[in-house]
Amino acid sequence: DEAKRLEPLRQKIDEVDRTLLDLLAKRAQLALEVGHVKQEFGSVVYRPEREQQVLDKVATNNPGPLKSEGVQAIWREIMSACRAIEGDMKIAYLGPAGTFSEAATLQFFGHSVELQPLATLDQVFRSVETGKSQYGVVPIENSSEGAISRTLDLLLESSLLITGEISIPITHTLMSQSGHLDGVTHVLAHPQALAQCQHWLTQHAPSLHREAISSNAQAAVDASKNPQYAAIASATAANTYGLKIIQEGIQDDAHNRTRFVVTVSYTHLTL
């Protein structure tokens, strides 16, 4: 029967898992030794170009059946966990939790980092400049709306350097306490998100008052406190703040993406 056929396969999976754990422990030990050498010579722990080389190599050598994107995601988390053994890495980004900036941060650095959500782009830059965070992740360009002017201004004014970048798809989700629009009078979002969803809103929710606020995640926070509010944010934000999804993918451009850059101080980069 099914159980008899599955049991030997599950035993083999358990055996492979034990082997993987042993290999991960060996890799972590080697990463520690690399860290000791870097410390001896005063080098920085994190080298994004080296990690990208590793990710490219595992994609090239991937024998399947796992997709290369999935294998790279696994390796990114392995490298993130290995980095964490050497010490906490603090990453500043435009918060609160649940923003696309947070998603970009986690996709770039992995989950074994200490997240520093901040209220403004200016605060993200200041945190990196003063050494409170080692790196900052900020949006620089959206495929629909163009360049993020405040980010460009800060890059010109600041001594921070760009050490990496990542582009992620932007999927806007409409959410509320109830999961529908009955009794909802306002839809809240960042001005850019409202602009990116204007055709959908005009067609499906023309009576809602559109209110621009500091971030989509803040819109989700506000909607979680007021049943008259709906928010446009990420699906992650809905889960984070206990909201129910009304409709996913309400952006007018199905291929909407935002490019983020990773900032670092010259001092930290040349340690």
Stockholm file with secondary structure:
# STOCKHOLM 1.0

chainA/1-271         DEAKRLEPLRQKIDEVDRTLLDLLAKRAQLALEVGHVKQEFGSVVYRPEREQQVLDKVATNNPGPLKSEGVQAIWREIMSACRAIEGDMKIAYLGPAGTFSEAATLQFFGHSVELQPLATLDQVFRSVETGKSQYGVVPIENSSEGAISRTLDLLLESSLLITGEISIPITHTLMSQSGHLDGVTHVLAHPQALAQCQHWLTQHAPSLHREAISSNAQAAVDASKNPQYAAIASATAANTYGLKIIQEGIQDDAHNRTRFVVTVSYTHLTL
#=GR chainA/1-271 SS CHHHHHHHHHHHHHHHHHHHHHHHHHHHHHHHHHHHHHHHHTCCSCCHHHHHHHHHHHHHHCCSSSCHHHHHHHHHHHHHHHHHHHCCCEEEEECSTTSHHHHHHHHHHCSSSEEEEESSHHHHHHHHHTTSSSEEEEEEEETTTEECHHHHHHHHHSCCEEEEEEEEECCCEEEESSSSCTTCCEEEECHHHHHHTHHHHHHHCTTSEEEECSCHHHHHHHHHHCTTEEEEECHHHHHHTTCEEEEECCCSCTTCEEEEEEEECHHHHTC
#=GC SS_cons         CHHHHHHHHHHHHHHHHHHHHHHHHHHHHHHHHHHHHHHHHTCCSCCHHHHHHHHHHHHHHCCSSSCHHHHHHHHHHHHHHHHHHHCCCEEEEECSTTSHHHHHHHHHHCSSSEEEEESSHHHHHHHHHTTSSSEEEEEEEETTTEECHHHHHHHHHSCCEEEEEEEEECCCEEEESSSSCTTCCEEEECHHHHHHTHHHHHHHCTTSEEEECSCHHHHHHHHHHCTTEEEEECHHHHHHTTCEEEEECCCSCTTCEEEEEEEECHHHHTC
//
